[in-house]
């Protein structure tokens, strides 16, 4: 009797795992947002001067674009190096 219950439990577990494997095999994975297409491209570009305490992320947020877009627009290899007084191309408001 105990062996029958054990075998039934194992069989149910195998079926459940098989169903999960087949269900997950059809998934395409997490959605990936491309920073180039996630935001609408700007119609006009303007030049701004970076102020004290501003970062590429802050400026991008204020302009409604991603920091990756601003880095690409300004040919920034390292977006961490944005300094006060530096000129940047940004989408016009």
N, C-alpha and C positions, 0 to 999 in steps of 0.2 A: 504494500500500500504506500509506504513512504517512497519507494523507488518510483512508483507511478507518478506521484505528486512532483518529485524532483524532475523527472523526465518531461512532464507537462510544463513545468516552470521554465526549463531550459528551452523547450520548443517555442513557447510564447516569446521568450526573450530573443531568440534567433529570428523569429518572424518580425518582431518589432524593430530590431536593428536593421534587418533587410529593408523594411519599408522606409526607414529613415535614410538609409544609404541611397536608395533609388530616388527618394524625394529630393535629397540634397544634390544629387548628381545633375539634376536639370537646372539648378540655380546658376545664374551668370555671375555671381559675386556682388560685392558692394558697388554702389553707384559712384562713379568718379566724376568730379566736377573739374572741367578744364577751365583754368583761369582766363583763357583767351575768349571763351564763349559764354562764361557765366555772367558776364556783364556786357551791356550793349556798348559798342565802340563809340568813343566820343566823336562829335561832329567837328569840334574845334579844339585846338591845343593852345594853352597859354603857358608862359614862363612865370614861375613864382620863385621867391627867395625863402629858403628854409629859415624858420624862426627858432629861437632858443627852446629846447625841449621837444621839438617835433621829430618824428621818425617817419620812415616811409609808410609804415602801417597806419599811423595817425592821419597823414596826408591822404592816403588812399581811401580810408574810411570816410573822411570829409568829402571826398570827390566821388564816392560811390563806385570805386573800382578796387581791384585787388592790389596788394603790394607787389605781387609778382608782375602784374601788368605795368605798374609804374617802373619797376626795376628794368623790365624789358624796354619800355619806352625811352628810358634814360641810359640804356646800355650799361647798367650796373652789374658788375660781376659779383660784388658783395654788397647787398642792400643794407647791411648794418652800418656802412660808412656814409652816412648822410650828416653833413655838418651845418651849423648855423652859418647863414650867409651864402650858402651854395644855391645855385640856380637849378631848378628842375622843371621839366616839361610835365604838365598835368592837363587833364581834360578841363575845358572851360566850364564854368558854372552856368 
